[in-house]
């Protein structure tokens, strides 16, 4: 047993050194932060429409490893809000991190605006608009 422990000792020290260097480099790594503008996309039921316009863009602050933030630039810049099951009327919509597709390791720190007010109504018939 002791022979197994002491065989190839130089290789074991080198492996331990490499492992320690990797561990300290990952431990000392700091996350970066970026701000990205996303186009706001509101999903509605087919027979509904918005009576009050929504903000066009949402600014999102994202924190994470540099590699993940680099991948973020390659992802589509769309912030999705699902109101397909919402009933007609005035709504205060609170924006959450679920509306953004993020790479692994990235997380949302802040969203601006945090909420907006809109009104959902049944679609106006095109024939009645022409009158």
N, C-alpha and C positions, 0 to 999 in steps of 0.2 A: 504494500500500500504506500509506504513512504517513497519507494522508488518511483511510482507513478506521479507522486506529488512533485518530486524534484527533477524528473526528466524534462529536457528541453526548457530549462528555466529561462533562458534568454528570450525564447519565443513568447513565453508567458508574460514576461515583463514588458515586452514590446506591445503585446495585445492589451495589457492593462493600461499602458501609457496612451495608446490610441483611444481606448474606451474612455479614459478620463478626459482627454482633450475634446472628444465629441460631446461628452456630457457637459463639460463646462461651457463649451461654445453654444450649446442649445439652452443651457440654463441662463446664460448671460444675454441671450437674444431678446431684443425689445420688439414689441409689435409696433407697426406703423399705423397711421391714421390718414384716411383720405376722405374728401367730400366728393360726392358724385350726384349729378342731376339725373333724375329718372323721369321719363314721360309718364304721366298719370293715365291709367286706363281703367275705366269704370265699366264693369260687366253688369248688364241689366237683362231682365227677362225680355223676350222678343216683343211683347206688346207694351213695353214701358219705355219712357224717355225721361231725360232730365229737363226740368223747367228752369233750373238755375245752373249756370255754367260752373264747372269745377276748376280748381287750379290746373294749369297746364303741366307744370312740373313740380316734382317733390325733390328736395335736397336731402340726401342721406349721408350721414357720417358713418363710415365703416372702419373698424379696427381689426387688425389681424397681421399674420406674417406677410412679409413683402411678396413672397411667391403667390399667396392667395390674392393679394390686392392687385398684382399684375394680371392674374386670370380674370379679375373683376372687370377690367377694361375690355375683355373679349366677350363678356356676357351681354345679352341684350339689355338696354337701359330702359326697362319698362317696370313700373310699379303698378301692380294689379290690385284693384279693390273689387270684391265680389258682392254685388247687391242684387243678384238674380232672385233671391228669395225674399227681398224686402217688399213690404207693402207700400202702396202709394202714400204720399204725404211728405212733410218736411222731415229731414233726417240730419242728425249730427253724426258724421262719419269720423271715427277715430282711426288714424293710420297706425299700423303695427308692422313689426319686422317680417311677418309672414308674407307681406306683399312683394318682397324683394327676393330674387334668386341670388344666393351667395355661394362662393366656393367654400370648400371645407376649411375650417379654421378662422373664417371671417365672421364678425358679429356686428350687428347694428348698434351704434352708440346713441344716435340722435336722428330724428326725422323732423323736417320743417316743411310745411306746417304739420303740426301734430294732429290736427283735425280740420274739417271744413264742413260747411252746412250746404245741403243741396235739397232739392225737392224732386220727388219721383212722381210722375203722373202717367196715366194711360196715353198712348200715342194718339195724337190728333189725326183724324182721318184726312187724307190728302184731298178728298172731294170736298170736305167742309172747309178746308183752307182756301180753296179756289173761289168760294162764294163770297 
